[in-house]
Amino acid sequence: MTKPKPAEEVHARPFAEFLQMQAKGKTHAELSNALHELTGRVKDTGKKGVLTYVIAVEPMSEIDGVKITDEIKLRMPEHKRETSVYWTDDEGNLTRSDPRQLAFEGLQVIIPKPAADLSNVDTGTGEIREVN
């Protein structure tokens, strides 16, 4: 067995290199895209979002190696959803009308007449000029 080096002599590979190698580069690309998407949604909603990267490292007993699995978790901020008001009827069903409110029968839509042509009206006096 080889003797471990003192901590001050150990060179730790940069984490960015690991990300670019993990899953043949797919992890780095997925994290880049997730961060871009999250940033856009945060700016759009004005709310906080979270991107979490989880790495699991486990020993491989048959060889002197380790197995690494990873997981990307993205918690996007949600847009504010519109509130709707409903009432419940005697059977407990939702309805858009208050069942205690009296219903108006015979209501009809009145279509207004088009505005009169006012081009022949004197705006100062309100008199109608003769049309030739």
DRENLUMGU-813995 format. One record per atom (N, C-alpha, C, O, CB): x, y, z. Coordinates in pm, whole numbers, padded with zeros to 5 digits, always signed. Each point is the difference from the previous one (the first is absolute). Glycine has a CB too. Example, Ala and Ser with C-alpha at 12.3 -4.5 7.8 and 13.67 -1.06 7.14 Angstrom:
BEGIN
+01319-00569+00780
-00089+00119+00000
+00090+00120+00000
+00104-00002+00066
-00293-00115+00059
+00154+00222-00197
+00082+00119+00006
-00077+00109+00073
+00051+00111+00017
+00067-00174-00232
***
This chain:
BEGIN
+00083-00118+00000
-00083+00118+00000
+00087+00124+00000
+00109+00004+00058
-00290-00128+00062
+00128+00225-00188
+00074+00125-00001
-00045+00086+00117
-00115-00002+00043
+00140-00009-00294
+00071+00085+00300
-00027+00087+00114
-00069+00127-00050
+00046+00059-00098
+00155-00152+00226
-00311+00135-00063
-00069+00122-00044
+00090+00123+00014
+00081+00009+00092
-00299-00112-00026
+00202+00196-00158
+00077+00126+00006
-00059+00091+00107
-00119-00010+00031
+00177-00010-00277
+00024+00106+00301
-00052+00100+00093
-00100+00091-00072
+00011+00021-00121
+00204-00029+00255
-00310+00062-00061
-00107+00081-00057
+00053+00118-00081
-00058+00034-00103
-00085-00101+00294
+00250+00129-00147
+00053+00116-00071
+00062-00037-00136
+00021+00089-00083
+00021+00018+00305
-00014-00234-00245
+00057-00044-00127
-00105-00054-00097
+00031-00026-00117
+00178-00027+00239
-00331+00036-00076
-00106-00057-00083
-00058+00108-00092
-00033+00109+00045
-00021-00280+00135
+00044+00138-00308
-00062+00092-00096
-00143-00049-00026
-00020-00110-00050
+00246+00166-00058
-00322+00026+00142
-00140-00035-00024
-00038+00046-00140
+00019+00116-00034
-00075-00099+00282
+00004-00108-00327
-00046+00035-00135
-00112+00102+00013
-00087-00015+00086
+00152-00214-00179
-00066+00332+00009
-00108+00100+00006
-00137-00064-00023
-00017-00087-00085
+00178+00262+00003
-00257-00129+00159
-00135-00053-00008
-00060+00020-00139
-00074-00085-00049
+00044+00131+00294
+00062+00066-00309
-00051+00028-00134
+00042-00109-00099
-00076-00034-00091
+00085+00281+00141
+00111-00302-00033
+00045-00110-00087
-00088-00123+00020
-00038-00067-00097
+00275+00154+00107
-00268-00117+00116
-00087-00114+00029
-00135+00018-00068
-00051-00092-00064
+00167+00057+00285
-00176+00156-00208
-00131+00026-00061
+00004-00020-00151
-00096-00052-00058
+00046+00214+00242
+00157-00123-00246
+00008-00014-00145
+00020-00146-00042
-00032-00037-00114
+00127+00269+00102
-00043-00315+00101
+00019-00142-00032
-00121-00085+00038
-00028-00101-00065
+00274+00133+00098
-00316+00007+00071
-00110-00081+00052
-00105-00025-00107
-00044+00093-00068
+00085+00000+00297
-00081-00217-00243
-00102-00043-00096
+00034+00048-00141
-00088+00040-00077
-00084-00034+00260
+00300-00012-00215
+00049+00039-00134
-00037+00144-00036
-00028+00030-00116
+00008-00269+00046
+00019+00326+00169
-00027+00141-00022
-00147+00039+00010
-00032+00119-00002
+00230-00120-00141
-00286-00097+00153
-00143+00030+00005
-00038+00076+00128
-00086+00088-00002
+00043-00294-00135
+00108+00172+00248
-00030+00066+00127
+00030+00149-00009
-00082+00082+00041
+00132-00295+00083
+00065+00247-00178
+00038+00141-00013
-00101+00075-00087
-00039+00111+00033
+00282-00174-00005
-00284+00002-00139
-00096+00062-00090
-00136+00016+00068
-00064+00104-00012
+00185-00202-00185
-00165-00005+00269
-00130+00007+00070
+00001+00107+00108
-00097+00074+00015
+00061-00318-00061
+00144+00253+00121
+00011+00102+00104
+00002+00140-00060
-00062+00092+00053
+00185-00254+00092
-00053+00179-00255
+00005+00130-00068
-00139+00041-00045
-00042+00113+00021
+00278-00158-00096
-00308-00047+00011
-00135+00029-00047
-00096+00026+00116
-00083+00091-00007
+00127-00233-00195
-00031+00063+00308
-00088+00017+00116
+00022+00136+00065
-00096+00067+00039
+00098-00315+00000
+00122+00290-00027
+00031+00129+00061
-00054+00114-00087
-00053+00098+00051
+00260-00196+00055
-00194+00084-00236
-00052+00101-00092
-00152+00011+00011
-00055+00110+00007
+00247-00154-00164
-00260-00071+00158
-00146-00003+00011
-00045+00058+00135
-00096+00078+00005
+00088-00281-00156
+00076+00165+00258
-00034+00049+00134
+00017+00152+00008
-00086+00068+00055
+00156-00290+00043
+00039+00273-00151
+00025+00143+00005
-00110+00077-00073
-00046+00103+00048
+00293-00148-00037
-00288-00005-00126
-00108+00064-00075
-00131+00002+00077
-00070+00101+00003
+00181-00172-00212
-00143-00042+00273
-00127-00008+00075
+00004+00090+00123
-00100+00061+00035
+00068-00296-00116
+00147+00244+00147
+00014+00087+00117
-00022+00146-00041
-00069+00075+00068
+00231-00238+00040
-00102+00202-00220
-00018+00138-00048
-00144+00024-00040
-00054+00109+00023
+00292-00104-00103
-00302-00105+00022
-00138+00013-00047
-00100+00009+00115
-00095+00078-00007
+00160-00205-00197
-00044+00049+00310
-00095-00004+00111
+00037+00091+00116
-00086+00038+00079
+00038-00269-00145
+00176+00268+00076
+00045+00079+00115
+00008-00084+00127
+00005+00054+00110
-00106+00147-00215
+00103-00333+00089
+00005-00090+00116
+00126-00085-00006
+00064-00013-00104
-00316+00007+00116
+00286-00053+00103
+00119-00082+00014
-00021-00140-00056
-00109-00057+00012
+00171+00188+00191
+00042-00187-00265
+00000-00137-00045
+00128-00067+00048
+00092+00068+00045
-00233-00010-00247
+00148-00191+00193
+00116-00073+00052
+00043-00107-00100
-00083-00075-00052
+00008+00118+00289
+00205-00050-00262
+00061-00106-00080
+00093-00077+00094
+00091+00057+00059
-00106+00077-00278
-00009-00264+00231
+00081-00083+00089
+00064-00111-00081
-00066-00065-00082
-00084+00117+00278
+00279-00074-00174
+00072-00108-00066
+00048-00096+00109
+00074+00040+00089
-00001+00109-00284
-00116-00273+00187
+00033-00100+00102
+00090-00106-00063
-00030-00054-00107
-00189+00095+00230
+00328-00070-00056
+00094-00103-00046
+00005-00110+00105
+00020+00026+00119
+00118+00143-00249
-00157-00293+00085
+00014-00116+00089
+00124-00078-00045
+00015-00033-00118
-00269+00020+00162
+00342-00015+00051
+00122-00075-00028
-00005-00127+00083
-00014+00006+00122
+00149+00205-00174
-00122-00327-00016
-00001-00126+00074
+00114-00090-00048
+00037+00002-00118
-00287+00015+00151
+00305-00096+00060
+00113-00085-00038
-00045-00115-00089
-00114-00046+00007
+00229+00107+00207
-00022-00107-00296
-00022-00120-00082
+00091-00107+00058
+00122+00008-00011
-00185+00125-00202
+00003-00233+00274
+00079-00100+00071
+00083-00088-00094
+00108-00046+00038
-00283+00047+00139
+00126-00026-00299
+00072-00089-00090
+00126+00063-00059
+00091-00071-00043
-00308-00036-00010
+00223+00239+00049
+00121+00069-00046
+00029+00114+00096
-00083+00035+00083
+00039-00096-00326
+00162+00116+00231
+00038+00111+00088
-00046+00131-00062
+00082+00084-00038
+00118-00212+00126
-00332+00145-00098
-00055+00120-00062
-00124+00044+00074
-00039-00061+00100
+00131-00007-00322
-00152+00172+00173
-00124+00051+00058
-00101+00021-00113
+00036+00027-00115
+00090+00085+00307
-00251-00125-00155
-00109+00024-00094
-00065+00132+00040
-00032+00022+00117
-00007-00273-00158
+00020+00338-00060
-00059+00131+00027
-00131+00012-00075
-00007-00021-00121
+00235+00123+00155
-00332-00068+00040
-00128+00034-00061
-00033+00143+00043
+00043+00047+00105
-00124-00292-00104
+00005+00310-00085
-00034+00138+00032
-00147+00026-00026
-00068-00079-00066
+00301+00151+00013
-00280+00040+00106
-00140+00038-00015
-00007+00152-00004
+00063+00069+00079
-00144-00280+00041
+00001+00261-00215
-00022+00144-00010
-00144+00027+00043
-00094-00057-00055
+00265+00082-00135
-00187+00062+00288
-00133+00035+00049
-00021+00149-00027
+00083+00084+00033
-00077-00266+00147
-00118+00212-00241
-00031+00137-00036
-00134+00038+00061
-00102-00060-00032
+00235+00041-00182
-00132+00119+00300
-00125+00049+00060
-00026+00139-00057
+00058+00100+00044
-00025-00235+00172
-00122+00138-00315
-00029+00123-00072
-00102+00084+00077
-00094-00055+00058
+00144-00060-00277
-00032+00247+00221
-00103+00084+00060
-00124-00002-00089
+00010-00002-00123
+00165+00149+00233
-00289-00145-00049
-00126-00008-00074
-00058+00139-00023
+00015+00090+00083
-00059-00317+00014
-00021+00242-00209
-00073+00124-00027
-00120+00005+00093
-00054-00103+00040
+00130+00107-00283
-00117+00117+00278
-00118+00016+00084
-00121-00049-00078
-00019+00036-00116
+00123+00162+00239
-00184-00279-00059
-00119-00055-00064
-00122+00083+00040
-00011+00046+00114
+00113-00278-00117
-00190+00249-00092
-00120+00079+00023
-00095-00072+00096
-00012-00123-00003
+00035+00223-00226
-00088-00023+00314
-00098-00055+00095
-00139+00010-00061
-00034+00100-00063
+00180-00035+00260
-00226-00167-00177
-00139+00000-00046
-00092-00015+00121
+00036-00064+00098
+00031-00035-00322
-00185+00159+00215
-00097-00008+00110
-00113-00094-00042
-00054+00012-00110
+00110+00224+00188
-00089-00329+00009
-00109-00095-00023
-00088-00005+00124
+00042+00040+00109
+00101-00177-00267
-00264+00089+00140
-00091-00029+00110
-00032-00148-00007
+00029-00066-00100
-00127+00302+00102
+00038-00288+00102
-00045-00139-00004
-00152-00002+00005
-00063+00078+00071
+00274-00158+00041
-00268-00012-00190
-00146-00013+00000
-00042-00096+00111
+00084-00045+00079
-00094+00090-00329
-00119-00076+00257
-00053-00086+00108
+00059-00141-00002
-00003-00071+00100
-00206+00204-00108
+00262-00173-00108
+00058-00135-00012
+00152+00001+00015
+00064-00104-00017
-00254+00041-00132
+00246+00179+00180
+00143+00009+00021
+00081+00018-00127
+00123-00012+00003
-00157-00127+00194
-00031+00167-00309
+00071+00020-00127
+00039+00147-00014
-00068+00090+00049
-00059-00280-00154
+00239+00212+00038
+00046+00135-00023
-00081+00066-00110
-00036-00064-00099
+00266-00001+00173
-00260+00193-00055
-00073+00077-00099
+00056+00141-00004
+00047+00051+00102
-00254-00190-00068
+00202+00204-00151
+00050+00136-00013
-00103+00103+00046
+00034+00117+00017
+00108-00193-00208
-00267+00034+00212
-00106+00091+00044
-00036-00030+00145
-00006-00116+00042
-00084+00133-00278
+00068+00090+00312
-00041-00015+00139
-00142-00056+00002
-00092+00068-00045
+00243+00124+00121
-00171-00314-00024
-00133-00059-00002
-00101+00076+00086
-00120-00020-00016
+00230-00199-00023
-00067+00305+00130
-00091+00079+00082
-00045+00129-00070
-00093+00066+00045
+00204-00160+00158
-00044+00128-00312
-00033+00122-00073
-00120-00024-00090
-00008-00102-00069
+00249+00175+00076
-00336+00020-00006
-00117-00011-00087
+00044+00011-00145
+00087+00080-00034
-00236+00018+00213
+00087-00180-00264
+00033+00003-00142
-00090+00101-00070
-00119+00011+00032
+00193-00253-00026
-00019+00315-00099
-00079+00094-00080
-00047-00073-00124
+00080-00052-00077
+00051+00253+00162
-00261-00206-00102
-00057-00064-00117
-00033+00106-00104
-00034+00113+00036
-00060-00301+00105
+00105+00155-00266
-00040+00090-00107
+00098+00111-00030
-00037+00097-00066
-00190-00150+00129
+00349+00044-00016
+00098+00102-00035
+00040-00018-00145
+00011-00113-00049
+00072+00124+00288
-00060+00098-00307
+00044-00010-00138
+00106+00105-00027
+00008+00101+00069
-00232-00190-00139
+00303+00062-00030
+00107+00091-00038
-00058+00105-00094
-00068-00034-00097
+00245-00146+00125
-00151+00305+00001
-00045+00110-00085
+00121+00049-00078
+00101+00039+00058
-00288+00028+00104
+00176-00070-00294
+00111+00045-00084
-00022+00148-00028
-00103+00038-00056
+00133-00270-00050
+00066+00316+00143
-00018+00143-00021
+00001+00035-00148
+00065-00065-00082
+00042+00109+00304
-00182+00063-00255
-00002+00047-00138
+00133+00070-00027
+00062+00054+00092
-00316-00027-00091
+00296-00028-00127
+00124+00071-00032
-00016+00150+00028
-00110+00055-00012
+00166-00229-00163
+00052+00238+00211
-00003+00144+00029
-00043+00076-00124
+00034-00036-00113
+00147+00009+00287
-00257+00134-00152
-00047+00082-00111
+00117+00072-00066
+00102+00025+00063
-00324+00005+00051
+00203+00001-00241
+00101+00075-00074
-00005+00145+00048
-00099+00069-00023
+00080-00225-00180
+00124+00201+00267
+00003+00134+00056
+00082+00096-00084
+00037+00108+00048
-00064-00208+00177
+00056+00063-00349
+00083+00085-00083
-00070+00130-00039
+00066+00098-00035
+00047-00303-00050
-00247+00207+00089
-00073+00121-00036
-00048+00080+00121
-00088+00085-00012
+00018-00201-00197
+00128+00088+00328
-00038+00072+00122
+00107+00104+00031
+00119-00030+00000
-00245-00172+00090
+00080+00324-00063
+00092+00107+00040
+00039-00026+00145
-00085+00005+00089
-00020+00164-00252
+00232-00198+00187
+00046-00036+00135
-00009+00116+00097
-00009-00021+00121
+00161-00146-00222
-00150+00289+00051
-00009+00118+00088
-00140+00023+00051
-00020+00028+00118
+00209+00073-00241
-00288-00112+00033
-00138+00032+00038
-00088-00124+00016
-00104+00005+00067
+00130+00211-00187
+00015-00327+00060
-00081-00122+00005
-00108-00002-00106
-00081-00092-00005
+00126+00080+00247
-00047+00116-00329
-00100+00005-00106
+00035-00095-00114
+00117-00022-00030
-00166+00259+00090
-00052-00292-00123
+00019-00089-00115
+00003+00086-00125
-00092+00079-00024
-00024-00274+00140
+00220+00182-00195
+00014+00073-00124
-00079-00071-00108
-00025-00120+00008
+00252+00205+00059
-00266-00013-00166
-00071-00060-00113
+00095-00086-00080
+00117+00034-00018
-00275+00161+00009
+00106-00306-00039
+00079-00091-00081
-00036+00028-00145
-00118+00000-00034
+00129-00178+00217
+00088+00200-00269
-00026+00027-00142
-00005-00125-00080
-00020+00004-00121
+00130+00213+00144
***
